[in-house]
Amino acid sequence: MVGMDLRIVFMGSPDFSLPTLTALTQMFNVVGVVTQPDRPAGRGRKIQSPPVKILAQTFGLPVLQPISLKNPEAVEQIQALSPEVIVVAAFGQILKQNILQMPTYGCINVHASLLPRWRGAAPVQAAVLHDEVSGVTIMKMDQGLDTGPILSQRSTPITDEMTAGMLFDRLAQMGADLLVETLPGYVYGEISPRPQEEAQATYAPQLRKEDGKLDFNQPAAFLARQVRAYNPWPGSFADFDGAMLKIFRAHAVVHAHAIPGRHYIVDSKPAWGTQEGLLVLDEVQAAGKSRMGGDVFLHGTRDWIEEEEAKDE
């Protein structure tokens, strides 16, 4: 079995990458880690290291943090590690051909979707928003955006209560497990890469903070999925009383004559009318306040004027 002799360079940055790096260090010879530079983050804008750097240092692994892989010096530093495989999991930079062709067995990516569905930067959010099933793909990278041939895949259902954050955590561990199962067979030639079906491809672009604003001309069922899909980021919100009302949990109920944007009350909770049905707010955060249940929010505000009595139908 392929083990400590296989020289692996790992590329990753956020929390999603951590289970994969951990699994690799337990079974293979990780000779170096490439991650994003330290950057200001949070309200205080203090310089913070990527989670992968912190974990790599606990393992005693060499860490490279190039500003760009276009820098010849960065390429030389990676080359000096003599990687036989480069494993990528949410690294955050595009790999050019000089990197892709560097290792003996190429560059292998852990992608958080069932490719070719949801290529791009936000596959987990897109899956929660649109699908009943998600999963992970282990693929051999090429110069396209998540277009390389597939080595293996594993699926998991998306439950009615699952947020993108929950699915992220599940897929991160699934991807790590599937990768260490797949690598030996791939290196020994027992697993052959298979091309993706281009006709089935969909794209999940990078999300922006403003994408989280709820549009009440959409059906309530879709908006309830959006709240789950955009939790924890970019978050869902709506304008209320001249300020932003953040929405962390919500559910849809049937209402035959709902008017988009109108205020309703359902089971002592605030609700908005939508294009189809009502969106009931289960957990919210008003400007300058802490997170609270919808019933607590309704009890504490005088500005949510009930415009029509509404009940579950």
N, C-alpha and C positions, 0 to 999 in steps of 0.2 A: 504493500500500500504506500502511496505517496505520503511522505511525512516531513520530517525535519529537513530533508535534503533540498526540498523545493524552495528556491529563493523567491520571496514575495515582497513586493513593495505595495503598501496600502495607501490609497488616496481617499480621504473623506474629511468631513468637517463637523456636521451637527450631531445631535443626539441619535438620529437614525443610524448613523455609522457605527455607533459604539458596540452593539452586539456582534457585528461582523468582524471588527478588529479583535474583540475578545476571543471569538471562536477561532480565528486564524492563528492567534498567538498560542492557543492551546494545542493545535494540531500541526502547524507548519512553521517554517523558518521565516518569520517576518524580519526582513533586514533593514527596513526603513519605513517611515510614514511621511506622507506629503499632505499638508493641510493648509487652510487659508491663514493669512497673517492675523496677528492680534489686532483687534479694532475696538474703537469706543462703542459702548453699548449701554442700554438702560438709561434711566432718568439722569443719573450723574455723569453719563458719558465717560465712565471709567474704562480704561483699556482692559479688555478681556480676551483670554485665549479661547480658541475653538475647543469644544468638548473633546474632540479627538486628540488634540495636543496634550491635554491634561491626562487623558487615559494612557496615551503612548508613553508619557514620562513615568507613569507609575509602573509600566512594564520595562522601563529602561531602554526604550527604542530610540534610535536616532530620528529626529524630526526636522523636516525641511518645510519652510513657509514662504515659498516664492510669491511675490506680488503677481507675477504672470509667468505662465509656462512658455511664453514667447521669448523669455530671457534665455539666451544661450547658456549662461552660467547655471541656471536652474536645470536645464536639460542635461548639462554635463554632470551635475551633482547626482541626478537620478541615474544616469548611465553608469556612474562610478559604483553604484550599489549592485550592478550586474543582475538585474531582476530577470527571473525566468517567467514570472507572471506579475502583472500589475492588476490588483483588484481595486475597483472603484465603487464607492457607495456614497452618493450625495456629496461629491467633492466640491462642486461649485465653479469649476473652470472647464472650458472646452479643451479636449485633448486633440492636438494636431497629429499629422501623420508621423512625424519624427518620434513622438512618444508612442503612438499606437503600434508601430513596427519594432520598437526597441526590445521588448521581452521575447523570449523564445516561443512562448505560447500565447502571446498577445495580451490584450487588456480585457479583463472580464468585469462586467458591471452587474451590480445588484440593483434592479429597478423595481419600484414599488407599484407595479401594475401588471396586468396580464397582457403584455405586448402582443400585437401592435395597438391594442387599445390604450389610450392615454399616454402617448409619448409626451415629453415636455416636462415643465418645472413643477406642476401641481397635480400629479396623477391621483393622489390620495383624496384631495378635496373633490376632484371631478368624479371619482368613483362613488363617494358618499352621496354626492348630489344627484347622480344619474343612475346608479347601478344597484343590483342586489348582491353582486358577487365581486370581490376584488382578489388580489393575490400578488405574488412576486415572480419576477422573471430573472433568470441568470442568463446573460447574453454576452457574446463576444463583440466588442465594440468595433465600429468602423467610423468613418468621418461624418456620417449623418447624425441627426439628433435622435437617439434611441432607435436607430434603424438596423442595427447589426443582427446577425443570426442568433437564434435562440438555442441555448443548451438545455435548460430545464425550466419548469414552471410549477407553482403550487397555488391553489386557490383557497379562499376563505369567505364565508358568507358575511354580508353587511347586515347587522341586525337593526331593528327599528330604533334602538336607543344609542347606537354607536355614533360617536363623534369622529371627526378626522383625527383628533389626537389619540383616541383609543385605537383606531385602525392603524395609525402610524406605528404605535408601540407594537401591535401584533405583527405587522409586516416587517418591522425591523428585526424581530427575533426569527420570524419565518425565513427571511432572506438569509440571515446568518446560518441557520441550520441547513437550508437548501444548498448554499454555496459550498460548505465543507463536505456535503454529500456528493456534490457534482464535480468538484475539482479533480479528484483522483481519476474518475472515469474519463473526464475530458483529456487530461494529460496522457493517459494510457491509450487514448484513441478509441475507447469504448463508447463514448458519446460523440455523435457527429452534430455539428451546428446545422440547424435547419433555417432556411430563410423565412422572414416574416411575410405574411400576406398583406401586401400593400393596399389592396382594396378594402381591408378591414381597419385601416389605421385611423385613429382619432388623435386629437392634439389637445393638451391641457396647458394653456399658456401661464406664464407667471402672473400671480394675483397681485392686485394693488389694494391698499387699505380701503379705497372708495368702492371697491367691488362688493364690500359687505353691506352697503345700504339696501334695505329691503324695498322692493317695488310691489306695492299692494295691487297693482294691475296683474300680478301673477296669481295663480291659485294658491290657497293656503297650504295645501299638501307640499307643493314645491318649496314654499318659503320655510316650512318646518324642516325640510331636508337641508335647505341652505343654512339654517341656523346650526345644524349638526355638522355640515360640511365645512363651515368656516370657523369652527371652534377647535383649537384656540386661535387660529389666525386665518384670515385677517379680522375675524370677528364679525358679528352682524349687528346692525344698529338701524334706528329710524329717528326722524326728527320729532321731538315732542316738547311743547312749551318753549320753543326757541332754543333748545339744547339737544344734545345727543343722548338717546336712550339706548344703552347697550342691551342686547338680548342674548342670553346664554342658553336658555332652554325654552322651547315652545312646541305646541302641537296644534294640529288642525282639527276643526270640527265642522260638521255639515251645517249649512245655513242656506236655505233656498233663495233668500233675497238680500244677501249681503251686499253692501255698498263699499267699494274700495276706499280705504282710508277713514271710514267712519268708526267711531268708538263704540264698543259693546262691552258688556260684562257677562262672563260665563263662569258659573260656579265660584263667584267672589274673586275672579281674576280678570284683569284687563284683557281685551281682545281687539284686534283690528279687523275690519272688513277687508276682504280681498276680492279678486276677480271671481273666485269660486270658494265659498266657505269663509270661516273665521280662523284667524291665527291667534291662539290663546297664549299669553305670555306667562310661562311658568317660573322663570328666573330672569331678573333684569338688574341693571345698575344705572341709576340716574346720575346726572352730573354732580360731582362732589359727594356722592353717597357710596356706601358699600353695596356689594351684591346682596340681593334679597329675593325672596319669593314674590311671585306676582301678586298674591293676596296681601302681603305686607306692603308692597308698593302702592297698591290701590287704597289701602286703609290710610296711608300716610300722605296722599296727595289729594288736593281739592280740584285739581285741574283736569282729571280724567272724568269728563262729564258723560254719563251714560246717555247715549242718543237713542238707544232702542234696547229694550230688554231682550236678551238672547239666552237661549238654553241649548244644551246638546239635543240634536234631533236624531 
